[in-house]
Amino acid sequence: MSTLSMEPNMHEQKDLSEEEREAVRYVRKLKLFYRHLMLYAVVIFGLFIINLFTGIGTPWFIWPMLGWGVGVAAHGLSVFEVVSLFGPDWEQREIEKRLQRTRRN
């Protein structure tokens, strides 16, 4: 399986149950979140060091830290399913709405 692919290839997909496929998807989302978090930490630390050594009096690195931090937090909330605005329940409701509309016409 390629590290770039988000889904198992067809041969691997046939061998997995639905629960196993869901677990694979979750682990991949978790891995992407941790990569995002690590990239955030490295870049923000780099900006902090640049800010520290440039001698500028204002701590400007805080603004990208806060802005990007909101994105990282939202990503984490989504992955850990604390907030799932567009989760499976939402998908099912939208599918049912769509089917009802098409049946009326």
C-alpha positions as CSV (number, residue, x, y, z in Angstrom):
1,M,0.0,0.0,0.0
2,S,1.4,3.4,-1.0
3,T,1.8,6.0,1.7
4,L,0.2,8.5,-0.6
5,S,-3.0,6.6,-1.1
6,M,-5.8,7.3,1.3
7,E,-7.7,4.1,0.7
8,P,-6.5,0.5,0.6
9,N,-6.1,-0.9,-2.9
10,M,-8.8,-3.1,-4.4
11,H,-7.2,-6.3,-3.3
12,E,-6.8,-5.2,0.3
13,Q,-10.2,-3.6,0.4
14,K,-11.9,-6.9,-0.5
15,D,-10.2,-8.6,2.5
16,L,-11.4,-6.1,5.1
17,S,-14.8,-6.0,6.8
18,E,-16.6,-2.7,7.0
19,E,-15.4,-2.2,10.6
20,E,-11.8,-2.8,9.6
21,R,-12.1,-0.3,6.7
22,E,-13.5,2.3,9.1
23,A,-10.6,1.6,11.5
24,V,-8.1,2.1,8.7
25,R,-9.8,5.4,7.7
26,Y,-9.7,6.6,11.3
27,V,-6.0,5.7,11.8
28,R,-5.2,7.5,8.6
29,K,-7.1,10.6,9.7
30,L,-5.3,10.4,13.0
31,K,-1.9,10.1,11.3
32,L,-2.6,13.2,9.2
33,F,-3.7,15.1,12.2
34,Y,-0.4,14.3,14.0
35,R,1.6,15.3,11.0
36,H,-0.4,18.6,10.9
37,L,0.3,19.1,14.6
38,M,4.1,18.4,14.2
39,L,4.4,20.8,11.2
40,Y,2.6,23.4,13.2
41,A,4.9,23.0,16.2
42,V,8.1,23.1,14.0
43,V,7.0,26.2,12.0
44,I,5.8,28.1,15.0
45,F,9.0,27.3,16.9
46,G,10.9,28.6,13.9
47,L,8.9,31.8,13.8
48,F,9.5,32.2,17.5
49,I,13.3,31.9,17.0
50,I,13.2,34.3,14.1
51,N,11.2,36.8,16.2
52,L,13.6,36.3,19.1
53,F,16.8,36.9,17.1
54,T,15.5,39.8,14.9
55,G,15.2,41.9,18.0
56,I,11.8,43.2,17.1
57,G,10.1,44.3,20.3
58,T,6.6,42.9,19.4
59,P,6.0,39.2,19.6
60,W,4.5,39.0,16.0
61,F,4.8,35.2,15.9
62,I,1.7,35.0,18.1
63,W,-0.6,36.0,15.3
64,P,0.3,33.0,13.0
65,M,0.4,30.8,16.1
66,L,-3.2,31.8,16.9
67,G,-4.5,31.7,13.4
68,W,-3.0,28.4,12.5
69,G,-3.7,27.1,15.9
70,V,-7.5,27.5,15.3
71,G,-7.1,25.3,12.2
72,V,-5.1,22.7,14.1
73,A,-7.7,22.7,16.9
74,A,-10.6,22.3,14.4
75,H,-8.7,19.5,12.7
76,G,-8.2,17.7,16.1
77,L,-11.9,18.2,17.1
78,S,-12.9,16.7,13.8
79,V,-10.6,13.7,14.0
80,F,-11.3,12.9,17.6
81,E,-15.0,13.3,16.8
82,V,-15.7,15.8,19.5
83,V,-17.5,17.9,16.9
84,S,-18.7,16.2,13.8
85,L,-20.7,18.7,11.8
86,F,-20.6,16.5,8.7
87,G,-20.4,13.1,10.2
88,P,-22.2,9.9,9.2
89,D,-25.5,11.0,10.8
90,W,-25.5,14.2,8.8
91,E,-24.7,12.2,5.6
92,Q,-27.6,9.8,6.3
93,R,-30.1,12.7,6.9
94,E,-29.0,14.5,3.7
95,I,-29.3,11.3,1.7
96,E,-32.8,10.8,3.0
97,K,-33.8,14.4,2.3
98,R,-32.5,14.0,-1.3
99,L,-34.4,10.8,-1.8
100,Q,-37.6,12.3,-0.5
101,R,-37.2,15.2,-3.0
102,T,-36.6,13.0,-5.9
103,R,-39.6,10.7,-5.0
104,R,-41.9,13.7,-5.0
105,N,-41.0,14.7,-8.5
